[in-house]
């Protein structure tokens, strides 16, 4: 794991959650591909996680899966783009046998992912920066009119709001795109930084972006209180845990 930076190293956290749920609570999430990775990774070196944190990761993946499947039902000719893909295995859980998938992350993460998961026939790996225009330009060159669902699970917490809004505006220029991502409230973000990230051995990770509103508590980004965004509270989550999934059509930007 030393080959990764602080942020990239967190890619093991959601994987552990999917393994845990698959073994103990498959009705929440069953991920055969995650289970297959269990013996290939030094997961025993990971700091202890509570059931709460493990299931929170699994529930986020299950909720993201619902959005992906819904999109593919509505737009069977669409394609899926995963930003900050890490070791996400949604392709193996949600693929319908004909959709094109793109998985984007930093070059060394993509190399590690390819080593463990290979590169399936219809999942194309892209090494690059999620906030660079290079990847969307490439995809739109290959698929100029295809409806796209861009997912960003567990990614935006680590970046400033200005970067994220710039990404939204960039995507708006490329037409027919839906975006789904998760965010916690400002209170939840503080809890993650002070307790959760410390528990999993990443107390020095900086986190910035949050959603939702609680009067008098911390910074609130504009997405939480204004703008034509549709917000959905997704359940089930472990008690006292609720992440917000924001979705937006390209016309809204």
Secondary structure as UniProt FT lines:
FT   TURN            2..3
FT   HELIX           6..9
FT   HELIX           11..24
FT   TURN            26..28
FT   HELIX           32..37
FT   HELIX           38..40
FT   HELIX           43..45
FT   HELIX           51..74
FT   TURN            76..77
FT   STRAND          79..83
FT   TURN            86..87
FT   HELIX           90..94
FT   STRAND          100..105
FT   HELIX           107..117
FT   TURN            121..122
FT   STRAND          123..127
FT   TURN            130..131
FT   HELIX           134..142
FT   STRAND          148..152
FT   TURN            153..154
FT   HELIX           156..158
FT   HELIX           161..172
FT   TURN            173..174
FT   STRAND          177..183
FT   HELIX           186..191
FT   HELIX           192..196
FT   HELIX           197..199
FT   TURN            200..201
FT   TURN            203..204
FT   TURN            215..216
FT   HELIX           222..224
FT   STRAND          230..233
FT   TURN            239..240
FT   STRAND          244..249
FT   HELIX           250..252
//
